[in-house]
């Protein structure tokens, strides 16, 4: 550091006092710094806040879910935020938990709440089971919680049976009357049940296919992290899943289409007339809300429901592709609704349009949030942009981003002296204030030879020559952190050395 013995900056270190040059931390660990001035060992070079040592000689910017306030983190002891999880201490893939409360975070190998284990802390240890909030609870406590519910259900059923028997002195005769009364509606009930369970069953069936690949090489079924997709029986269950797709989702829609198509002539009659037609009464819930010319609309509606609940679940959850697919489905359906207006009641048309529009707005909001996340992950946020893209290094390795002078002078202070040395002029830039992005400033001295001037100070085109100079007038001042240094008004030079006796 020039000819004086001064402490090294926060990006450098030197092992012995009196050594005039400091070694850069970046030569040992890229992008690392020291916590304090005057470091005497390369071991003092640590990764700054917002980064961690990746174990390969470089400080990497922390990901979402990693603590960005700790200094000197390495990959093994990275602190994971609550609500996030990673496979092990060597993993750089930090993921958001399916149930935030299940993940406690920390810097240990266990990031799960008591009773939780496995990927994303989504599984329960032996002797524990999930409650309605999807949090694992001890089975002893769970049994106590469930008993009152069973007692309530049993009491309700007992009351209904008692009332039914009280109404009829002959239970058998009463049972026959009930069967006769509801026999005509059995078919309608069966169709209604398929309609009600269709979305849930479809989601379960499509859940047999997507697997989640973890960075330890394992692949687990997304719908059940106890099942490995690398198991030998995986091919069998995939084949079974596709068979069930044909039997239930496709089969149910085909059945609805056939039933409506076979009655299309009756369904196209005026609204009042078809309501009195007993031949199509069992299918009432499939056509009653719609205009006669749109007797088939329930098939379209059912297909939309299956696409949104089943097919969409096969795309990686939370991915941009999933959001785009969902947006396209709803936009297409909204267009069809606006063009057709298939419902008898205009209020139903308005409600259908508004509800679909609401879903579209939700998807747009999710896409914007996802895009914002991608923007941040690409290091375009202020912190990452500063650390990754905006820091530059001079030929001798000194960081020269955001050069600042003392408060008193807004300009950069530098001294340009002609000194005959070989065939060039030596330019000395003394004590330039450097902002290293950690809330403090340090200073350095470095020299560079100007090859544009020949020996003796003769100027070459593009070079310069400075002759003489005004008398030095040193004045004590302080930098932004309150550190005292000396400033020469005439030349603009600065130094840490005490110039009160000069």
Phi, psi and omega in degrees: 000077183069222179248003181254157179265102182234153181295150179288153177289180183285356177250009185221170176204159171213144190280331186232144175291142180095341175293127189281341183242144178256146178271140179285138175297328183297339178288339178260312180222110186302133178070012180272164178220177172255155183285327182229169174287158172071035179290145186242008181211148177295339178292342178284349180281113182234165177284135181290173178302142180088002178222170177213154178283117184280001180082001180241020176087023181213147175268117180261146177291136182296151178266172172301133181098352176257144179293130181251018182248351184271144178261138173077029179284145170242168187303321184293327184247023176302133178275121180268133181292152174302140182093000180234163186208152170219161188298311181203183185287349178263002185272136174260000183262095180264126186238151178283137182286153179293323174237108188304321184293343181282342183249121182267344181075205182106188181240025177260184179276350178246112183254012188256151173294157180304132180093348182255152178200180175078184180303133180059016183056035187266355181253157178257142175288168180301136180089003179235154178215162184277142175267181181301338179271007178068024175255139182286136181225147180303139183298328179298314178292323183295320180297319179297322181289328186278328184308312180301325180293317178296322178296321180294316179297317180297321179295319180295315180296319179298322179294319180296318180295319179297316180296320181297317180290326182293328182289335183229128178285341179242092183302324182294316178296320179296321180296319180295321178297320180294318180297318180294321182293321185257006181298320182292341183261001180299316180298317179298320180296318180298316178295320180296322180296316178299324180294320184286320185270351184306309181298318182294312181296320179298318179298319179296318181295312180292341177290351177286347189260310186288133177244154181249117180270122179264161186281003172265007177095350181277155176231124182239150178291127185299325183279346179204101186284007170273348184256125179271134177283354178263006179291152183294336182270010183300318181299320180297314183290329174295317178297319178297320179299315179294326176297317180291330175299319178289326183285316188259290183302306181292321181295318181294315178298320178296322179294315177301316182298316181295315182298317180289319181297321181292340180248018188297326180296317179288326182288339181275357178287165180306156186303312183297322182290316183288337177292337180264358182276112182290339180294331182248005179298320179302338180259022188306316185289347179274338185230342189304321182287346192256157176293153182306322182287348178245042180300339184266000192295332181297330176295319178295316180297318179295320176299320177297317180299318180292322178296319183285327184264323185262296184299318181296332181288344179281343176276146184310119183302133178080358180283159179295327179297319179295318180295318180295317180299314179297321179296318180295319179300312183289326178295318177297316181293321178298320178298316179297319179299315182294326180282320187269319187045068192281346186279149177296316182269127180298332177295324176295321176299316181294317179296319179297317180294314182294320180294319177293321177297323178296317178298319178299317179298320177298317179295320178298316179299318178296321178294321178295318178296319179294319178295321177298321178295316178298321179299319179290317182294337178276012175067034176259000173286165188300315184294309183291322179299320180294315186285322188267326190243337189260354181268128179238161184231138179284178184297331178264009172094000183280133179292128183236022177287137175057057177296135181226143172262184178292165182303322188296327181241128182278345183270162177282134185262129180209151179242132180241106181245137174275119175231131180283118179207107184067237181243019183221174177257133178271126178258121180253120176254111192256127172052058176279128180291132182235128175265115182259016170079015181239022176082009179221166181234146178228175186227157182209161174236130175214155183236147176219137182275135177269107183283358184274003180235130180279170178304137181095358175089006179292132185279136171257154182308127180092349180265201180205166175216135178239126183247128174066204180168162179284165179294144183286137178228087185278138181224131180287136177210180182229151176272188185296337180264005179085009178279131182279137174213175185245141186231128179264113184299323187284321185255344182080012180281153174228153178202155174277338184296141181290118182251017183294335180266359183284000000 
